[in-house]
Each structure stands twice: as structure tokens, then as C-alpha cells.
Amino acid sequence: MVKTPANHPQEPVAVDPGVETCATCHATTVTEWEQSKHGEQQLACTTCHQPIPRLSVLNTVKELC
């Protein structure tokens, strides 16, 4: 089970499909995205990932990529 970090916002965060929103908490992941084929194509994080909870829209990595 994933434990919520102590510094997690108490109030809901606005859902914005922009990468900048994800980078607020996931800077390393966004840096990796920028260097990937997904970043080259400017695919938003929410193309494949639901903002909260951390669940993939698709069931498996094979389906996802």
C-alpha cells in the first residue's frame, strides 16, 4: 500500500492536464518524460495516467505502450 507523504496537500488539487501541474510533485518523472518519445510527441501525463489515484487508464504496460 502506498503511504501518502506528510507534505501532501490537504485540499484537492485542481486537475490540469498540463505537464507543469505534474512537475509540481513529480519533477524527476517529468524530466524523464521530456527525454522520452512521449515527451517528443508532447503527450500529456493524463493521456495514460489518471491524476488521482495513481492508476493507469490501461491495465498493463503492454497495452499502455
Summary of the structure (lengths in Angstrom):
residues: 65
radius of gyration: 12.7
end to end distance: 24.9
largest distance: 34.6
contacts: 99
relative contact order: 0.13
helix: 37%
strand: 3%
